[in-house]
Amino acid sequence: MKIDELIALAAEQPTRISRRSGVSRSTLKRVGDGTSEPTLATLREVALALGLDIKVAAHHACDPFAAAAARTLIDASVPENPDNQEILSWLDRFERWDINDPLTLVSEAGTLQGIAYRTDAQFLKLDSMGVSALPEFFQEQKIDWALSGAATATVIMGQMLQGRSIVWHNSATKLDFSTLGTVVDSFDEADLVFIPATATELIGCYTDADLTFVAPVQLVIDLHSLHMFEEADYLTRGWR
């Protein structure tokens, strides 16, 4: 059960849950409205009052808004004054962490973006056509997209690179990529990863020879997320 489902369940019987949990009805209402952030202790009391309990587990970060915040700070193609609360929260964190230089920002953002851990990603082993089939596929779907990762770095650096490539796209629904290759179950098996764009991934993209590529800063963040550190360092050598 997700936390919002837990709160919704508590809201169905506010008097009883308030009495049993020791959490006031007004606090329960604010939590339910999203105007108050409950502590873990509060959530556990509410869960116990419902005959449930909370299990806390750490997992790898996979937050696209960290990358969006980094781009907000260093990428001219991204607006400087975001109105997205998730981006604003990451801007506050970067300030609190005293991270402000571009090289550290893209490195941190790549780690926090956690592409390998995205639950909404789809994984593919390409057929012989490779990425050349992507423009026609997305044109037929009428969906905006942009290529990143190893394929884009290969074009920019002028040498064939080993590694995974990424396609960011703006479809909110799951697409059928089986015409492009073999759909596989995991990041480790794939050479191409399709991910729905969530924040600023498609801002600043450009087209060259029918292929659409992400903005340079997004590419560097993605390379860090893919652990292609040497390639990221090469592309940022002029930043120092």
Backbone bond lengths (Angstrom), bond angles and torsions (degrees), N, CA, C in turn:
res aa  C-N    CA-C-N  psi(-1)  N-CA   C-N-CA  omega(-1)  CA-C   N-CA-C  phi
1 M - - - 1.456 - - 1.529 109.39 -
2 K 1.329 116.41 134.02 1.450 121.21 178.20 1.527 110.03 -80.18
3 I 1.335 115.70 160.76 1.457 120.71 -176.40 1.522 111.42 -61.48
4 D 1.347 117.23 -41.40 1.463 118.46 -179.57 1.527 111.54 -65.53
5 E 1.336 116.55 -30.62 1.465 119.93 175.91 1.526 110.53 -69.97
6 L 1.336 116.01 -37.42 1.460 120.85 176.75 1.529 110.47 -61.45
7 I 1.324 116.46 -46.31 1.465 120.89 -179.59 1.526 110.88 -65.47
8 A 1.331 116.47 -39.64 1.466 119.76 178.18 1.521 111.08 -62.94
9 L 1.326 116.48 -38.62 1.459 121.00 178.24 1.524 110.20 -65.69
10 A 1.320 117.26 -40.67 1.463 120.81 178.31 1.524 111.09 -64.80
11 A 1.335 116.58 -34.23 1.466 121.12 -178.15 1.524 112.45 -67.59
12 E 1.329 116.84 -18.00 1.465 120.00 179.82 1.530 111.63 -73.74
13 Q 1.321 117.02 -20.75 1.470 121.65 -179.99 1.528 109.07 -141.26
14 P 1.339 117.55 63.67 1.475 121.39 -170.18 1.521 114.17 -62.45
15 T 1.344 117.56 -38.67 1.462 119.27 -177.02 1.524 110.66 -65.25
16 R 1.323 116.27 -47.59 1.474 121.01 -178.97 1.524 110.75 -63.67
17 I 1.329 116.67 -46.37 1.470 119.98 -177.21 1.518 110.32 -67.87
18 S 1.326 118.09 -37.65 1.458 120.82 177.65 1.525 110.77 -62.13
19 R 1.336 116.02 -43.93 1.468 119.99 -179.29 1.514 111.09 -65.50
20 R 1.319 117.42 -44.06 1.465 120.71 -175.47 1.526 112.33 -74.98
21 S 1.319 116.80 -33.82 1.470 120.10 -175.40 1.522 113.11 -89.90
22 G 1.334 116.60 -20.45 1.454 118.82 -174.39 1.512 112.95 78.99
23 V 1.333 117.61 10.78 1.464 123.21 178.90 1.524 107.79 -102.41
24 S 1.311 116.96 126.45 1.467 120.08 -175.94 1.523 111.64 -62.95
25 R 1.326 114.94 154.78 1.464 120.09 178.12 1.523 110.96 -61.94
26 S 1.331 117.01 -36.51 1.469 119.66 -179.95 1.528 110.77 -65.34
27 T 1.330 116.30 -38.12 1.470 119.27 177.31 1.516 110.68 -66.64
28 L 1.331 117.19 -43.73 1.464 120.38 176.99 1.519 111.01 -58.21
29 K 1.348 116.27 -40.12 1.469 119.84 179.93 1.523 110.63 -66.30
30 R 1.335 117.51 -42.75 1.465 120.31 179.98 1.529 110.85 -64.20
31 V 1.312 116.77 -39.78 1.469 120.36 177.21 1.521 109.72 -63.89
32 G 1.331 116.57 -43.94 1.462 120.53 179.19 1.510 113.04 -64.07
33 D 1.349 116.47 -33.62 1.468 121.05 179.44 1.524 112.29 -80.46
34 G 1.320 115.98 -10.32 1.464 119.66 -178.47 1.512 113.63 81.26
35 T 1.355 117.83 12.60 1.464 120.85 179.99 1.524 112.18 -93.99
36 S 1.329 117.30 -2.55 1.459 121.21 178.51 1.517 109.10 -141.22
37 E 1.335 115.82 138.40 1.452 121.38 178.36 1.524 109.19 -96.41
38 P 1.332 118.47 114.60 1.465 120.07 -178.20 1.521 111.73 -74.59
39 T 1.316 116.69 150.27 1.458 120.84 172.47 1.523 108.74 -77.45
40 L 1.318 115.62 163.85 1.459 120.25 177.03 1.524 110.39 -61.76
41 A 1.341 116.31 -38.09 1.470 119.89 179.41 1.522 110.91 -62.37
42 T 1.336 116.55 -40.87 1.467 120.52 178.45 1.520 111.06 -63.66
43 L 1.315 115.85 -45.57 1.463 120.16 -179.91 1.526 110.76 -60.81
44 R 1.324 116.58 -40.14 1.468 119.01 -178.72 1.528 110.83 -66.81
45 E 1.335 118.12 -39.08 1.459 120.25 177.74 1.525 110.99 -63.24
46 V 1.325 116.75 -41.01 1.463 120.99 177.85 1.526 110.01 -64.33
47 A 1.341 116.50 -43.84 1.461 120.18 179.96 1.528 111.20 -62.17
48 L 1.327 117.08 -44.90 1.465 120.81 -179.87 1.522 111.12 -63.16
49 A 1.326 116.96 -36.02 1.462 120.79 177.93 1.524 111.69 -64.37
50 L 1.309 115.57 -22.21 1.462 121.17 178.27 1.529 112.21 -97.13
51 G 1.326 116.74 4.42 1.461 120.03 -177.88 1.508 113.00 79.95
52 L 1.335 116.63 20.84 1.459 122.08 -179.17 1.528 108.45 -120.12
53 D 1.316 116.64 -179.85 1.454 121.42 173.69 1.516 107.71 -147.72
54 I 1.319 116.22 167.52 1.458 121.66 -177.66 1.518 109.74 -114.47
55 K 1.318 115.80 132.81 1.449 122.17 175.99 1.522 107.73 -113.16
56 V 1.302 116.66 124.07 1.462 121.52 -177.41 1.522 108.93 -104.55
57 A 1.321 116.08 130.91 1.466 120.92 177.85 1.522 109.09 -139.63
58 A 1.305 117.14 136.64 1.460 121.42 175.96 1.525 109.26 -83.37
59 H 1.318 116.09 143.41 1.467 120.33 176.61 1.517 108.11 -141.12
60 H 1.312 116.03 166.32 1.454 120.24 -176.87 1.528 109.88 -64.60
61 A 1.322 115.87 136.36 1.461 120.40 178.29 1.527 110.29 -64.62
62 C 1.312 115.69 140.91 1.471 120.99 172.89 1.530 107.29 -147.13
63 D 1.323 114.93 67.40 1.451 122.14 -173.31 1.529 110.69 -111.40
64 P 1.327 118.21 108.59 1.469 120.72 -178.36 1.520 113.56 -66.70
65 F 1.336 117.14 -20.69 1.458 119.42 -177.85 1.530 112.38 -74.06
66 A 1.328 117.23 -19.15 1.463 119.69 172.17 1.529 109.78 -64.68
67 A 1.327 116.45 -43.55 1.466 120.66 177.35 1.524 110.43 -65.25
68 A 1.324 116.41 -39.99 1.465 120.05 179.19 1.524 110.76 -62.44
69 A 1.333 117.34 -39.75 1.460 120.83 178.99 1.526 110.96 -65.88
70 A 1.330 116.45 -42.34 1.465 119.73 178.22 1.522 110.50 -60.93
71 R 1.337 116.40 -41.94 1.466 119.82 179.22 1.525 111.07 -66.92
72 T 1.330 116.68 -35.43 1.460 120.37 177.43 1.520 110.94 -58.03
73 L 1.330 116.15 -36.46 1.459 121.25 -176.45 1.527 113.74 -80.23
74 I 1.347 117.55 -29.93 1.472 118.27 -170.24 1.523 114.67 -127.46
75 D 1.325 118.80 -5.56 1.468 121.55 -174.11 1.523 109.46 -111.18
76 A 1.329 116.79 117.28 1.460 121.18 -176.98 1.521 112.91 -65.78
77 S 1.326 118.40 -19.91 1.462 120.69 -178.58 1.528 112.94 -79.62
78 V 1.343 117.16 -9.87 1.465 122.05 -178.65 1.528 108.76 -105.44
79 P 1.339 117.82 134.53 1.473 120.30 -179.74 1.522 112.10 -55.84
80 E 1.336 116.04 142.36 1.465 121.08 -175.98 1.524 112.84 -78.27
81 N 1.326 117.48 -21.78 1.464 120.83 -174.95 1.528 110.41 -120.17
82 P 1.328 117.81 79.95 1.467 120.44 -178.16 1.520 111.48 -69.03
83 D 1.333 115.79 150.25 1.464 120.25 174.45 1.525 111.17 -107.04
84 N 1.330 116.17 5.99 1.460 121.28 178.88 1.532 109.36 -84.00
85 Q 1.330 117.23 123.38 1.455 120.90 -175.72 1.522 112.20 -64.67
86 E 1.332 117.58 -33.03 1.466 120.79 178.91 1.531 110.46 -64.34
87 I 1.323 116.34 -41.82 1.467 119.82 178.11 1.518 110.09 -66.72
88 L 1.325 116.77 -43.03 1.463 120.72 179.13 1.524 111.24 -60.54
89 S 1.325 116.55 -38.04 1.471 119.66 178.49 1.520 110.92 -63.45
90 W 1.335 117.21 -39.01 1.463 119.99 179.08 1.528 111.14 -72.01
91 L 1.313 117.53 -33.96 1.466 119.38 174.60 1.523 110.40 -61.19
92 D 1.323 115.94 -40.99 1.470 119.81 176.87 1.525 111.32 -63.91
93 R 1.340 116.66 -40.85 1.471 119.62 179.88 1.527 110.91 -64.35
94 F 1.323 116.41 -45.94 1.468 118.72 -179.66 1.528 110.59 -60.45
95 E 1.324 117.13 -38.01 1.462 119.79 177.15 1.522 110.58 -66.37
96 R 1.332 116.50 -41.35 1.464 120.71 -179.92 1.522 110.69 -66.83
97 W 1.339 115.88 -35.28 1.462 120.23 179.41 1.531 111.92 -80.65
98 D 1.329 116.71 -3.12 1.461 122.78 -178.97 1.525 111.45 59.79
99 I 1.331 115.64 43.34 1.464 122.01 176.40 1.513 107.59 -108.28
100 N 1.317 116.43 115.27 1.460 119.43 -178.75 1.523 114.33 -140.72
101 D 1.335 118.60 -13.11 1.455 117.90 178.91 1.523 109.79 -83.13
102 P 1.335 117.87 143.71 1.464 122.10 -173.04 1.524 114.64 -56.66
103 L 1.328 117.73 -40.98 1.458 119.85 -176.75 1.526 111.98 -64.75
104 T 1.316 116.54 -41.17 1.460 120.01 178.40 1.522 110.46 -70.57
105 L 1.324 117.03 -37.41 1.467 120.74 179.90 1.524 111.56 -60.98
106 V 1.333 117.92 -47.29 1.461 119.19 -177.88 1.526 111.08 -68.57
107 S 1.337 116.39 -34.73 1.463 119.65 177.67 1.528 111.26 -65.38
108 E 1.330 116.90 -48.58 1.461 121.23 178.76 1.525 110.88 -62.97
109 A 1.329 116.50 -43.95 1.460 120.57 -178.83 1.523 111.26 -62.81
110 G 1.334 116.95 -38.22 1.456 119.76 178.25 1.509 112.23 -63.63
111 T 1.340 116.02 -42.69 1.463 120.07 177.20 1.524 111.20 -63.19
112 L 1.314 116.08 -46.05 1.461 120.91 -176.88 1.522 112.48 -70.67
113 Q 1.336 116.32 -25.99 1.461 120.17 178.85 1.529 111.41 -67.73
114 G 1.321 117.11 -34.26 1.455 122.81 171.78 1.520 115.94 50.18
115 I 1.315 116.56 55.86 1.468 120.89 -175.59 1.530 112.32 -55.13
116 A 1.314 117.22 -38.84 1.472 120.37 -176.97 1.521 112.61 -64.81
117 Y 1.329 116.44 -15.88 1.464 119.98 -174.19 1.524 112.61 -109.39
118 R 1.325 118.00 5.73 1.456 120.52 -178.83 1.528 109.87 -68.61
119 T 1.322 116.72 122.61 1.468 120.61 -178.93 1.517 112.54 -75.77
120 D 1.340 117.15 -15.57 1.463 120.23 179.84 1.524 112.47 -96.90
121 A 1.332 117.81 6.30 1.460 121.48 179.99 1.525 111.02 -79.18
122 Q 1.328 115.22 152.13 1.467 122.22 172.69 1.525 107.76 -121.13
123 F 1.340 115.98 142.62 1.457 121.08 -170.09 1.533 110.53 -118.52
124 L 1.323 114.99 141.49 1.463 119.96 -174.31 1.521 111.16 -143.44
125 K 1.340 115.58 142.53 1.459 121.95 165.02 1.521 105.75 -101.07
126 L 1.318 116.42 118.45 1.460 120.93 -174.20 1.525 112.43 -68.41
127 D 1.333 115.88 151.70 1.458 120.10 172.75 1.531 108.82 -87.42
128 S 1.318 116.61 -168.11 1.464 120.86 -173.28 1.528 113.40 -65.39
129 M 1.340 117.45 -21.99 1.460 120.35 179.79 1.524 112.12 -70.70
130 G 1.329 116.71 -23.80 1.458 120.68 -179.96 1.517 112.34 61.45
131 V 1.332 114.83 -150.72 1.469 119.46 -175.97 1.523 112.62 -73.47
132 S 1.322 118.00 -9.33 1.466 120.06 -178.82 1.526 112.55 -64.50
133 A 1.333 117.37 -19.85 1.462 120.79 179.44 1.525 112.63 -83.91
134 L 1.325 117.80 -9.26 1.456 120.64 -175.50 1.527 114.22 -64.53
135 P 1.348 120.16 -45.03 1.471 119.01 -177.74 1.524 113.29 -56.64
136 E 1.331 116.71 -46.18 1.466 119.25 -179.60 1.526 111.32 -64.90
137 F 1.339 116.33 -40.17 1.462 119.99 -179.66 1.526 110.71 -59.74
138 F 1.321 117.14 -50.21 1.461 119.80 -176.43 1.522 112.46 -74.69
139 Q 1.339 117.14 -26.83 1.458 119.51 174.81 1.524 110.26 -65.97
140 E 1.327 115.91 -41.26 1.464 119.43 177.49 1.526 111.42 -64.92
141 Q 1.315 116.66 -34.96 1.463 121.04 -179.79 1.535 112.29 -80.77
142 K 1.357 115.88 -12.50 1.472 121.24 -176.15 1.537 111.18 56.83
143 I 1.316 114.58 47.69 1.459 121.99 -176.25 1.529 109.28 -125.21
144 D 1.331 116.45 133.04 1.463 120.63 175.24 1.525 109.61 -72.94
145 W 1.320 115.92 146.01 1.460 120.28 -176.22 1.521 109.37 -156.21
146 A 1.310 116.33 167.21 1.464 121.25 174.80 1.522 109.05 -157.87
147 L 1.324 115.08 142.49 1.452 122.79 -176.41 1.522 110.15 -94.29
148 S 1.328 116.21 141.68 1.460 121.57 179.68 1.528 109.46 -143.94
149 G 1.322 115.70 -174.89 1.457 120.12 177.27 1.516 112.91 77.58
150 A 1.330 116.23 -147.66 1.463 122.11 -171.90 1.521 112.88 -60.36
151 A 1.335 117.56 -40.06 1.464 120.31 -177.38 1.523 111.36 -63.55
152 T 1.314 117.29 -42.48 1.463 120.45 -179.89 1.522 110.88 -71.21
153 A 1.321 117.53 -41.35 1.463 120.49 177.40 1.524 110.84 -62.61
154 T 1.334 117.67 -35.56 1.461 121.86 177.03 1.520 111.15 -59.46
155 V 1.331 116.53 -44.36 1.463 121.11 -179.64 1.527 110.37 -64.73
156 I 1.317 116.76 -44.84 1.467 121.02 -176.05 1.529 111.31 -70.22
157 M 1.336 116.63 -41.08 1.460 120.41 -175.02 1.525 112.55 -86.62
158 G 1.340 117.34 -14.03 1.454 120.68 176.16 1.509 114.79 72.31
159 Q 1.328 116.72 24.26 1.463 120.64 175.92 1.522 109.07 -146.57
160 M 1.324 115.99 147.04 1.453 120.81 -177.20 1.526 110.33 -69.31
161 L 1.320 115.56 124.86 1.458 121.13 -177.86 1.516 110.67 -113.23
162 Q 1.301 115.73 143.54 1.457 121.75 175.67 1.529 108.81 -89.72
163 G 1.288 115.73 138.35 1.454 119.35 179.21 1.515 111.17 147.59
164 R 1.303 115.16 176.45 1.463 119.92 -178.21 1.520 110.55 -89.37
165 S 1.319 114.36 150.72 1.452 121.04 174.92 1.526 108.97 -109.86
166 I 1.320 115.18 160.81 1.456 121.76 -177.69 1.520 108.75 -126.54
167 V 1.313 116.05 141.98 1.455 121.11 168.16 1.520 107.94 -120.27
168 W 1.332 115.73 115.56 1.460 120.95 171.26 1.528 107.80 -87.44
169 H 1.302 117.75 136.79 1.472 120.50 179.19 1.521 109.58 -142.72
170 N 1.331 116.49 160.54 1.459 119.33 -173.99 1.524 113.47 -103.73
171 S 1.316 116.54 22.90 1.463 119.21 176.44 1.521 110.11 -83.84
172 A 1.327 115.59 131.62 1.463 120.12 177.82 1.520 111.73 -86.46
173 T 1.321 116.75 -9.93 1.467 120.92 -179.48 1.525 109.88 -108.10
174 K 1.310 115.95 156.94 1.457 121.12 -179.86 1.524 109.82 -70.90
175 L 1.313 116.83 130.37 1.457 122.20 -177.41 1.522 110.74 -100.28
176 D 1.326 115.78 157.18 1.465 121.65 177.35 1.526 108.66 -97.22
177 F 1.324 116.14 104.62 1.465 121.26 -177.87 1.529 112.45 -97.92
178 S 1.319 117.20 11.25 1.464 120.14 -174.20 1.524 113.00 -65.29
179 T 1.338 117.99 -20.51 1.468 120.03 177.79 1.527 111.87 -73.71
180 L 1.319 117.01 -13.09 1.462 121.33 -177.14 1.525 112.91 -98.29
181 G 1.330 116.88 -12.34 1.459 120.26 -177.16 1.502 110.82 165.64
182 T 1.311 115.87 -154.21 1.459 121.87 -177.74 1.522 109.56 -103.05
183 V 1.319 115.79 120.64 1.459 120.67 177.41 1.526 108.54 -72.39
184 V 1.338 116.63 129.52 1.463 121.73 179.94 1.525 109.39 -120.83
185 D 1.322 115.60 169.31 1.458 120.47 -169.76 1.520 115.25 -89.70
186 S 1.320 117.71 -19.44 1.458 118.13 -171.41 1.528 112.34 -140.26
187 F 1.302 114.42 161.70 1.460 122.53 176.83 1.523 111.06 -58.72
188 D 1.324 117.59 -41.13 1.462 121.75 -176.42 1.525 112.64 -63.47
189 E 1.331 117.08 -27.82 1.465 121.05 -178.81 1.519 112.98 -86.36
190 A 1.314 117.59 -15.45 1.462 121.87 -169.28 1.516 113.00 -91.12
191 D 1.341 115.25 155.62 1.457 118.98 165.95 1.528 110.67 -116.58
192 L 1.351 116.91 -4.15 1.455 121.47 174.73 1.526 108.44 -140.87
193 V 1.337 115.87 130.74 1.457 121.70 -177.69 1.525 108.66 -118.13
194 F 1.329 116.76 124.47 1.462 122.55 178.06 1.524 108.61 -100.53
195 I 1.334 116.55 127.01 1.459 120.61 -177.02 1.525 109.65 -135.38
196 P 1.327 118.16 131.17 1.470 119.79 174.63 1.525 111.00 -64.01
197 A 1.313 116.45 133.52 1.456 120.73 176.62 1.527 109.02 -69.05
198 T 1.328 115.92 132.39 1.462 121.57 -175.68 1.514 112.52 -111.01
199 A 1.321 116.46 -35.76 1.465 120.08 -172.70 1.529 110.13 -127.80
200 T 1.334 116.68 -99.16 1.473 120.91 -173.54 1.526 112.66 -110.86
201 E 1.326 118.16 14.62 1.465 120.71 -170.78 1.529 113.38 -59.04
202 L 1.325 117.93 -32.90 1.467 120.72 -176.35 1.528 113.07 -96.57
203 I 1.321 117.54 -3.01 1.463 120.06 178.07 1.527 109.52 -71.47
204 G 1.332 115.70 132.65 1.459 120.65 176.98 1.512 114.72 81.86
205 C 1.339 118.22 7.91 1.471 119.60 179.50 1.529 109.47 -70.31
206 Y 1.321 115.78 159.56 1.462 121.22 -176.58 1.524 109.41 -143.00
207 T 1.334 115.71 159.16 1.467 121.52 -176.63 1.526 110.06 -113.20
208 D 1.325 114.85 136.69 1.462 121.77 177.90 1.521 108.02 -146.40
209 A 1.333 116.69 122.28 1.473 122.18 179.33 1.535 111.09 53.64
210 D 1.325 116.50 47.53 1.474 125.01 176.27 1.526 114.43 75.41
211 L 1.323 118.12 -14.91 1.459 120.20 178.06 1.531 109.91 -93.47
212 T 1.310 116.31 142.22 1.461 121.61 177.23 1.520 108.82 -105.12
213 F 1.333 116.18 129.14 1.460 122.06 -175.91 1.534 110.81 -116.61
214 V 1.330 115.37 148.97 1.466 119.81 176.32 1.522 110.08 -68.31
215 A 1.330 115.69 163.16 1.460 121.11 175.27 1.528 109.81 -62.36
216 P 1.331 118.05 152.37 1.468 121.11 -176.58 1.527 114.48 -54.90
217 V 1.330 118.42 -41.51 1.464 119.33 -179.11 1.522 110.72 -66.62
218 Q 1.340 117.05 -39.93 1.464 119.73 176.76 1.522 110.34 -61.75
219 L 1.322 117.12 -39.77 1.463 120.72 178.58 1.526 110.73 -59.77
220 V 1.322 117.18 -46.17 1.465 119.93 -178.20 1.531 110.17 -63.45
221 I 1.324 117.47 -42.06 1.465 120.77 177.27 1.523 110.00 -60.19
222 D 1.326 116.32 -44.43 1.467 120.57 -179.68 1.522 111.38 -64.09
223 L 1.315 117.52 -39.21 1.470 120.35 178.49 1.524 110.81 -62.53
224 H 1.314 117.33 -40.66 1.464 120.14 175.42 1.527 110.08 -62.73
225 S 1.325 116.96 -40.17 1.458 120.15 -179.64 1.525 111.20 -65.68
226 L 1.332 116.08 -29.72 1.467 121.76 179.04 1.532 112.15 -88.90
227 H 1.322 117.64 3.54 1.470 123.70 -178.01 1.528 112.38 63.93
228 M 1.333 116.46 28.02 1.462 121.45 175.04 1.531 107.66 -95.03
229 F 1.335 115.04 66.90 1.451 121.16 -169.90 1.526 113.10 -70.30
230 E 1.314 117.55 -37.90 1.463 119.97 -179.57 1.518 110.77 -63.56
231 E 1.340 115.59 -41.89 1.461 119.58 179.33 1.530 110.78 -65.92
232 A 1.345 116.26 -40.32 1.467 120.00 177.53 1.525 110.70 -62.88
233 D 1.323 116.83 -41.42 1.463 120.56 178.95 1.527 111.32 -64.26
234 Y 1.327 116.03 -38.84 1.468 119.95 179.18 1.530 110.47 -62.70
235 L 1.318 116.21 -43.56 1.468 120.14 -176.48 1.531 112.67 -73.57
236 T 1.323 117.24 -17.06 1.470 120.03 -179.64 1.528 112.42 -108.82
237 R 1.322 117.00 14.77 1.467 119.36 -175.97 1.529 111.35 -62.60
238 G 1.331 116.89 -26.17 1.459 119.62 178.88 1.520 113.41 -83.42
239 W 1.329 117.38 -3.61 1.476 120.46 -179.56 1.517 112.34 -80.95
240 R 1.329 116.87 -17.38 1.464 120.13 -172.40 1.535 111.30 -78.62
